[in-house]
Amino acid sequence: MVSIITPTYNAENFILETIESVVNQTYPNWELLIVDDCSQDSTIEKIKFAANKDRRIKLYILQENSGAAVARNRALREAKGKYVAFLDSDDLWEKEKLEKQLNFMLENNIAFSFSSYKIIDTNGDVQKVINVPNEITYKQLLKNTIIGCLTVMLDREKLGIIQMPNIRTRQDTALWLSILKKGNKAFGIQEPLAKYRKVQGSISSNKYKMAKRNWEMYRKIEGLNLLMALWCFLNYAFNGLKKNI
């Protein structure tokens, strides 16, 4: 089984399309664990509508607004699958995503995989494709946030307990770093298996804030010294610029 981790907050515009991209997967053995972070729109009603049609969809509601890390960790605690995958509430998967990624991991005895992905706008139109390397190590990831959260699949039996650091942003990259820091490698699939929706006004669209949070991650989470943090940050900025050109 694959446990799919989806945090939601005021996601009424896209959540049903996101859920549909999971329901349409060619691989059927999954559970979709949606944790709502106190939405104030019709997100919860739409999730309940979808869950009534498919028992593989499970909704959990946080009692107070706590951020994506807390929501993801709640889902991870509820997860029953050998594998976990991540999909945010406005992103989409290609219909063969789970099947192709699982086959890739099983055939190559891999614990951590990710894939290329497409960037789409709010209308679903493709803006560009983000291509990924064949593999990436801890030191390489420090300098390049190339791993898209919506593309990651992890083998919990091989990796052990998986938990997001409790920070407001960059918790996904911090988790990948914590896994790779133990000597693991992440392996990339060159085929784009997911679609990342670029929404104006989202946290990830604010480049200044993301850069600031990345710096804080280097210093406070990873504990890098000033020179190493600066070196990684300059590489991160350069690679980010290349990715967004």
C-alpha positions in Angstrom: 0.0 0.0 0.0 1.0 3.6 -0.7 -0.1 6.2 1.9 -0.5 9.6 0.2 0.0 12.6 2.5 -2.0 15.7 1.7 -2.3 18.8 3.9 -5.1 21.3 3.1 -5.9 24.9 4.0 -8.5 26.9 2.1 -8.0 24.7 -1.0 -11.6 24.7 -2.3 -10.5 25.8 -5.8 -8.3 22.8 -6.6 -8.8 20.0 -4.0 -11.3 18.0 -6.0 -9.1 18.0 -9.1 -6.2 16.9 -6.9 -8.2 14.1 -5.4 -9.4 13.0 -8.9 -5.7 12.7 -10.0 -5.3 10.1 -7.2 -8.5 8.3 -7.8 -7.6 7.9 -11.5 -4.2 6.2 -10.7 -3.6 3.0 -12.6 -2.2 1.5 -9.3 -5.2 0.9 -7.0 -3.6 0.0 -3.6 -3.4 3.4 -1.9 -4.9 5.4 0.9 -5.3 9.2 0.7 -4.8 10.8 4.1 -6.0 14.4 4.0 -5.4 16.6 7.1 -7.2 19.9 7.1 -5.5 22.8 8.9 -8.7 24.7 9.9 -9.9 25.8 6.4 -12.4 28.6 6.4 -13.9 27.9 3.0 -15.7 24.8 1.5 -12.6 22.6 1.5 -13.8 20.2 4.2 -17.2 19.8 2.5 -15.6 19.0 -0.8 -13.3 16.4 0.8 -16.2 14.8 2.6 -18.1 14.6 -0.7 -15.1 12.8 -2.3 -14.6 10.5 0.7 -18.2 9.4 0.6 -17.6 8.1 -2.9 -14.2 6.3 -2.2 -13.4 4.7 1.1 -9.7 5.0 0.4 -9.9 8.7 1.1 -9.7 9.6 4.8 -10.1 13.1 6.3 -8.6 14.4 9.6 -9.2 17.9 10.9 -6.8 19.7 13.2 -8.2 21.6 16.1 -6.2 24.7 15.5 -4.2 26.1 12.6 -0.8 24.7 12.9 0.9 24.6 9.5 1.7 22.1 6.9 4.4 20.2 8.9 2.0 19.4 11.8 -0.7 18.4 9.2 1.7 16.1 7.4 3.0 14.6 10.6 -0.6 13.8 11.7 -1.1 12.0 8.3 2.2 10.1 8.7 1.1 8.9 12.1 -2.1 7.5 10.6 -0.4 6.0 7.6 -0.7 2.2 7.1 1.3 1.9 3.9 4.8 0.4 3.4 5.4 3.4 1.1 4.5 7.1 1.6 4.1 9.7 -1.1 3.3 13.4 -0.8 0.8 15.5 -2.8 -0.2 19.0 -1.9 -3.8 20.2 -2.3 -3.4 22.1 -5.5 -1.0 19.8 -7.3 -1.7 16.9 -9.7 -0.3 13.5 -10.6 -0.2 11.8 -14.0 -2.4 8.7 -13.9 0.6 6.2 -14.1 2.6 8.0 -11.4 2.3 5.5 -8.6 2.6 2.4 -10.9 5.8 3.7 -12.6 7.4 4.9 -9.5 6.7 1.8 -7.5 8.1 -0.4 -10.3 11.2 1.8 -10.5 11.8 1.4 -6.7 11.2 -2.3 -6.6 13.3 -3.1 -9.7 16.2 -1.1 -8.3 15.8 -1.8 -4.6 15.4 1.9 -3.8 14.2 3.5 -0.6 13.9 7.2 -1.8 12.8 8.2 -5.2 11.6 11.4 -6.9 10.8 12.5 -10.5 10.8 15.3 -13.0 7.6 17.4 -13.0 5.7 20.0 -14.9 5.0 23.5 -13.6 1.4 24.6 -14.4 -0.6 27.8 -13.9 -3.9 28.1 -12.2 -5.7 27.1 -15.4 -3.6 23.9 -15.7 -1.5 25.1 -18.6 2.1 23.8 -18.6 4.6 26.6 -18.1 7.8 24.5 -18.1 9.3 21.1 -17.2 11.7 20.6 -14.3 14.2 17.9 -15.1 15.9 16.1 -12.2 19.3 14.3 -11.9 19.7 10.5 -11.8 20.6 10.6 -8.1 21.4 13.2 -5.4 23.3 13.1 -2.1 23.1 15.1 1.1 25.8 17.6 0.0 24.3 18.0 -3.4 20.8 18.7 -2.1 22.1 21.4 0.3 23.0 23.4 -2.8 20.0 22.6 -4.9 16.3 22.2 -3.9 15.6 20.1 -7.0 13.4 17.5 -5.3 9.7 18.4 -5.7 7.7 17.3 -2.7 4.8 16.2 -5.0 7.1 13.6 -6.7 8.7 11.9 -3.6 8.0 8.3 -2.6 9.7 6.8 0.5 10.0 3.2 1.6 9.2 3.2 5.4 10.5 -0.3 6.0 13.9 0.7 4.7 14.1 4.2 6.1 12.3 3.8 9.5 10.3 6.5 11.2 9.5 9.5 8.9 8.6 12.8 10.5 8.6 16.4 9.2 10.5 19.0 11.2 8.0 21.4 12.8 8.8 24.5 10.8 6.4 26.6 8.7 8.2 26.2 5.3 11.0 24.0 3.9 10.0 21.2 6.2 10.0 18.9 3.1 13.5 19.7 2.1 14.6 19.4 5.8 13.1 15.9 5.8 14.9 14.9 2.6 18.2 16.2 4.1 17.7 14.3 7.3 17.2 11.1 5.3 20.2 11.7 3.0 22.4 12.8 5.9 22.4 9.1 7.1 24.2 8.0 4.0 21.1 7.4 1.8 20.8 8.6 -1.8 17.7 9.8 -3.6 17.2 8.5 -7.1 15.4 10.5 -9.8 13.0 9.4 -12.6 13.5 11.6 -15.6 9.9 11.3 -16.8 7.6 14.1 -15.5 5.1 12.2 -13.3 3.4 15.2 -11.6 2.2 18.8 -12.1 3.1 21.5 -9.6 0.6 24.3 -9.7 2.1 27.8 -9.3 -0.4 29.9 -7.4 0.2 33.6 -7.1 0.4 34.7 -3.5 1.4 31.3 -2.1 4.3 31.0 0.3 6.4 29.2 -2.3 5.8 32.0 -4.8 7.5 34.6 -2.5 11.2 34.2 -3.5 12.5 36.5 -0.7 10.7 34.6 2.0 11.7 31.3 0.6 15.4 32.4 0.5 15.2 33.6 4.1 13.7 30.3 5.2 16.3 28.4 3.3 19.0 30.3 5.1 17.4 29.6 8.4 17.3 25.9 7.5 21.0 25.9 6.8 21.9 27.6 10.1 19.2 26.4 12.6 18.2 22.9 11.3 21.4 21.7 9.6 23.7 23.6 11.9 26.1 24.7 9.1 28.8 27.1 9.9 28.7 30.6 8.4 31.0 29.9 5.5 29.4 26.6 4.6 26.0 28.1 4.8 27.0 31.0 2.6 28.5 28.6 0.0 25.4 26.4 0.0 23.1 29.5 -0.2 24.9 31.0 -3.2 24.6 27.6 -5.0 21.0 27.4 -4.0 20.3 30.9 -5.4 22.1 30.1 -8.7 20.3 26.8 -9.2 17.0 28.4 -8.3 17.6 31.1 -10.9 18.3 28.4 -13.5 15.2 26.5 -12.6 12.9 29.5 -12.9 14.3 30.9 -16.2 
